[in-house]
């Protein structure tokens, strides 16, 4: 759905022109975008079902410029939506008609590569894949690898706490960053962490990671790099049912084996991907698992044999081990192209992101199949099976009246089901606007008030990315008057960061 620009009220237009003129005094004039056609390039992120042209887009080039912009916006009460590469899938970078979009696309330099301390210091607009490309010649890499790694920015990865197909063993973004430079809404530049493993005091690095642009604007990131494993092999396993594949996932983890990655796709996803990428996937199975083992060669050979045996016990009817590096990468190329491949079987798709206990996998997939009949829409399932992070792709046609609304209702039911079985609303895509109104399914009023109180400590006027994450927005003064007694919400005072 497309929202509208505010009505052409003369006072509004004068205000807009005044803001644009002020911003041109803070950054190179060409970096302030006000033309309607150019603004449309920024009207959504990867959740393209929702679109809203921003009032103004500003593209700073230095931390000092970001500081000056935020200081000006704080003084004038102007809302700010930070934006990275725009690949997010929860509407976290959806613009505001009465706010500026602050794009970090010009922050694209790697500032330092420090091999002795095994880290990279980079600006937030550097792509995820570029980090690995910068150090792979020396035998290092950056572990988190979202499917969009060729395009997504490291700053956006921090904002959403992104994962990837290798997060099972190596962790998500929060496990692989060491430090941040960020600018608060009043223009203050803060440094959190650094090249050292842990920072003392409050875990502000943990608070900032996954904060979805609500607390500060990230202007620099220090990430951990790892030595490339000496050996890596992948198994491509086929199963006669989703239940059998789920049993195999549980058996591998229960056996004390932690693969580098363990991904699952069901029949619709398998066929879409194979027709698109030609990765060599079997087409006569109901589900496939891609299981990668890495480490010393002898360990890899031992673990490959153990996983293959566990797969056979779980009922696998297909087993293929990558014979070389090219074949291993081919297995992964299919998985990483699953989202674009869905575009070949449906005009539109709605990508969900929920996380469940591994043991609930078969139950949840069966319930999703029941929902398909009820909502009259099909689903292709692609997900990080090892850590239970589901990515159901709900297939629909936005040109058919009512189908988008049904897809949204279907997605909401899937996410509520994730919470019902002991999971959570999001694994790596964030809350944004997509899951905002579902937050009460997982958090009570006290939980939500505490989370908003933290935002108030960083952003007391609520100017950074307002309208995202929280279903009900309380003013900071209101939260400061609340008290907790006998299970009722309340707070005595409000700290300032």
N, C-alpha and C positions, 0 to 999 in steps of 0.2 A: 504494500500500500504506500502511496505517496502522500506525504503531508504537504501543506502549503506554506509559502512565504507569508509573512504577516501582511495585512492589508496595506495598500500604498497610502497610509496616513502621512500627511505632510510632516508632522512632528517626528514620526518614525524615520522617514527618509532623511530628514535633517540630522537626526541622531546617528544614523548609519554612516552618513557622509562625514560627520565629525569624528567618529571612531576610526574610519578608514584613514582620514587625514592624519590623525594622531599616530596611528600605527606606521604610516609611511615616514614619520619622523624617527621611528625606532629601528626600522629595518630598511634595506634597500627598497625603494618604492615599487619596483617590479615584483617584489615578494608579497605584496598585499593584493589579493584577488577579490574583485567585486563584480566582475562581469558574469551575468546570469549563466551563460553557456559554459564558462569555465568552472563555475561553482558546482555544476552538475557532476563533474568528475569526482567530487567529494561527498555526494549526497547519500552514500551508504558505505558500509563495510561489506564483508563477505556475506552478511545476512541481507541479501538483496530484496527480500520481500518487504523491507521497510526502507523508505527513502525520505529524506528531508534536506533540501538545499540549505547550506549554512548562510548566515547573514554575511559573513566575511571569512576568508581564509587568509591566514598569515603564516609565512614560512621563514622563521628565524634561521640564522646560520651559526650563531655562537651562543654559549651559555649566558653571556652578558645580555644578549638580545632577548633571550627567553625571560631572564630576570626582569628586564625593563618592561616587557609586555605584561607579565603577571602583576608587577607592581602597579602599572597603569590600570589594568582591569580590576584589581582589588580596590583601588582608589575610586574608580568610577562605577563599581558594582556591575561589571560586565561578566557574563558567564563564559567559560572556556571549556572546549572539548579537545583534549589532546588526541593526536592521531599519529599512528606509525605508518605502516604500509597499507592499512585498510584491508587486511586479509582475515581479520577476526570474524567469528561466526555467531556472535551473540548480540550484535548491535551495540557493542561497547563504544564504538567510534561514531555512532549515529549523530549527525550534527543537530544543532538547535537553531530554529528560525530567528531567535533573538540572542544568539551567542556567536562567538567567533570559534572557528576551528583552527587549532594551533598544530600545524603539520611539521613533523620532524624529519621529513624526507631529505633535507639538505645536510643532516647530521650523518654522514656516511663514510667517515674515515676510521680506520683502525689506527689507534694512537700509539700503541706499544705492544710488542710481543716479548714476553719475558719467559724464556725457556727454563732458566734455573728455578724460578718460582712457579712454573707451569701455569701461566695465566696470560690472558689477552685483555688489554684495556681498549674499549671501542666506543664509538658514538652510537646512539640508539637506533639510527637509521641503517646501520650495517645489517645485511641479511644474515640469517642463521647459517646458511650454507657457506657464505663468504668467510666465516670464522674458521671453519675446517679447511677451506681452500687455502687460507693464508699460512697454515702450519703443516699441511699434510706432507709437504716435501721433507720435513724434519721428523716425520713419523708420529705426529700428534693429530688430535682431532677434538672437536667439541661434541659431546655426547648427545644432548637432546636434539632430536631430529623430527620435528613436525612434518606432516605430509606436504605442507606449503613452504618447506625450508628454503626453496629457491627464491621465494619472494618475501616471506615474513621477516620482520625486523627483530633484532634482539631486544630493543626497547619494548616492543609489543609483546614479545615472549615473556618478559619480566612482568608486564602489566597483567597478563592473563595466566601466568605460571604454566606456560605451555609444556607439553610432554613430547610424545613421539613414539615411534615403534620400538625404540631401544630404552624406554624409560623403566621397564621392569627391573633391569639390572643396574642401570646407571642413574636412575632418578629423573625427575622433572627439572624445570628451570631452577626452582628453589634449592635443589641439591647441587647445582653447578655454577652458582654465582657467588662471588666473594665480596663485591663492593659495588656501590652506586654513588653517583653524583646526581642530585635532584634539586629542583627549584620549587620552593613552597609558594603558595598563592600570594604572599606579600613580597615576593621577589628574593627572599633569603635563599642563598645557595648552601646546601648541606652535603657533606660527604659521610656516607654510611659504610662501615667496613673498609676493605682495602685489599691488599694482596695476601693478608694473613688469613688463616683458616677460620677463626671465630673472633667476633668483636665482643668486647665487654659490655655490660649494662643491658638495657632493654634490647630485645630482638627486633630492632627497627628494620633490619634487612628482611626479616620474615614478614613484618607488617606491610612493607612496601611491595613485596613480591605477591602478585595476584590482586593488587588493590584497584585494578581496572581504571586508572586515571583519576580516582576520587581524592587522592591525598597529595600528589605532587606531580611535577613533570620531570621525567627522567632524562638527563642530558649526557650521562656516561655510565657504562657498565663494565665491570671487571669480571670475567668469567674464567672458570677453571678449564684447562685443557688436559687431556689424558693421552698417554702413549697408545698408539694403535696396537690392538692385540696381535700377537705373533701368528695366530691362526684363527680362522672363522669359517664355519660351515653352516648351512641351513638345510633343514628337512622340509619338504613339501608333503604334507600328509592329507589324505582324503578319507572322509567318513560317510557312512550310509545315513547318518542323522546328525542333527545339531546336538542332540543329547549325548551321542557317542563322543563328539568332539569336546563337549564340555567335561565329560568324564576324564578324557585324556588330559585336559588342562589341569584339573585338580590332582590327578595322579602324578603328573610331572612335578608340581610344586610340593605335594606331600612327600615325594621321594627325595626332597632336599636339593633338587636341581633348580637353579635360577638361570634361565636362559637369558641371553642378551636381549632377545625379543620373542614374543609369542603372540601372533596375530591370527584372527579368525575371520572368515567370510562365509556367508551362506550361498545357496545356489544362485539366486538372482544376481548377487554381487559378483560371483565367480564368472558367470556368463558375460556380464557387462564388461568386466575387466579383461577377460581373455579376448573378446572381440575387439577391444580397444588397443591393448598392449601386446597381445600374443606372447604372454610370459611362459606358456607351457603348462597352464593349470589344467587338471583333469575336469572334464565337463559332465561326467557320469556319476558325480558324488553330490551329496547334499550340503556338505561343509568341508572347508579345508582349514588346516592350521599351517602357518609358517613358523617354524621354531628354529631360532639361531643360537648356536653355542659358540663361544669364543674363549680364547686363552692359550696356554701352551698346547702344541700339537697333540701330545699324548693325552692331555685332559680332554681336549675336544673330541678325539676319536672315542674315548671311553664314554663320554656323555652322549654322543650321537647314538652309540649302540644302545645305551640305556633308554633314551627317549624313544627310539624305534621299537624297542621291546614293549615299553609301556603303551605305545600307540596301538600295537597289535593286540595287546590284552584288552584295550578299550574298544576294539572292533574296527580299526583302520583297514580300509580296503585298497589304499594306495599309499606308497611310500617311495619318495625319491630324494636322494641326498645330492646336494650341489657338488658337481665334479670339479668345479674351478670357480675362480672369483667372478667371472662373467655370468655364470649360471646363478650364483648366489645373488648377485645384483639384479638379475632378471626376475627372480622370485620376488624381491622387494619392489621392483619397479611396478609390478602389478598392484601390490598393496598401496603404494604411494600414489598411484593414479586412479584409485577407486572412486574418489569424488568426481573428477572430470568424466570418468567412464560412465557414471550414472546419467550424465547428460545425453548419452546415446540412447537411453531407453525411456527417458521421460523429458518433457519440455522443462520441468522444474523439479527441484527436490528440496526438502527441508531437512537439514542435517542436525540431528539431536546429539546430545552429549550428557550422559549420565553414568554413574559408577555404581556397581553392585558387588556384593560378595561373590567370589568365584563360584561358590557352591550353589548360588541361585541362578546361574546362567541358563540352564535348561528350562527352568520354570518361567523365567522372564521371556525367553524366546518363544515359548509356547503361548504365553499370554499375548505377546505382540501379534502372533499369527491370528489369535481370536479377534483382536482389535481390528485387524485388516478387514475382516468381514463386516464388522460393525460400522466402521468408518468408510468403507467402500474405496479404500486406497491401498496400494501395495507398498511393501518395504523391502529394501535391500540392506542387509546387516553387515557392517564392517566394524571391527573393534579390536582394541588392545585386550586380548583375552586374558593375558597373564595377570593384569591388575584390575580386570573387571570393568574397564572403561568402554562403554557401549557407544557406537555411532550409528544408530538406525537412520537410514536415508528414506524419508517418507516421500514417495513419488506422487506428483500432482501436476495439474495444468492450470496455471494462473489465469489463462484465458477463459476457463470454464467457471461460470458464476458459482460461488460457494466452495470451490475446492481448496482455496488457500485457508479459509476459515476452518474447514474440516481437517486440513493438515495441521493447523495450529492446535486444534482440540485434541487430535490424535497425539501430537508431540507432548502436550501437557499430561495426558494420561500415562504415557510412557515414563515421564519423569516422576510422576506421583508413584508409579509402580516401583521405580528404583528406590525411592525413599521407603516405601512400604516393606520391601524385602531387606532393609537394613543398609541401603546405599545412600548416595548423595545426589544433589541436583546437577552437579557439574564435575567433570574430571579435569578438563584443561581448556575449555572454550570460554569459561567465565559466565557470569550472570547477565550483565548488560541490561538490555530491555527485554530480551527474549524470555528469561526466567524470572524477571523481577517480581511479577505477580504470583509466582509459585513459591517464593521464599517462605511464606507462612506454613507451607506444607512440611518444612524442615525445621524452622525456627519459631519459637514463641515470641510474644511481644517483648519480653525481657531480653532475649537474645538479640533481637533486632535493634532494640534501643541501645544496648551496649555497643553494638557495631556502629551505630550512627554517632554515638558519643565519641568513639575513636576518630571518626571522620571530622567531627567538630573540633577536636584538638588540633588537627592539621588545617582545616578549612572552615573557620567559624561562620562564614557567611554563605556557605554552600555553593560556591561559584564554580568549583571544578567538577565537570562532568555531571551536573545535576540531572535527576530523572533516571539514573541508572542504578541498578542493584536493589535499592530499597523500595518496597511497595508503597510505603507511607513515609513522607518526608516530614520529620519534626524539626522545628527551628532549634538551634543550639540552646537558646535561653530557656525554651520549654523543657528540654532534656535536663538542663541544669537544675530545674525546680523539682524534678521527679525523685521519689524515694522508694526504696525496696523494703517493705515490711510485710511479713506474712505472705510472701509470694507475689506481692503487688510491686509493680515497677516504681523505682524512685532513685534519684541521684542527688547527692548533697552539693556537689560542686563540679566544675568542669576544668580539667587541666588544659594548659596551652603548650603545644610542642615548641 
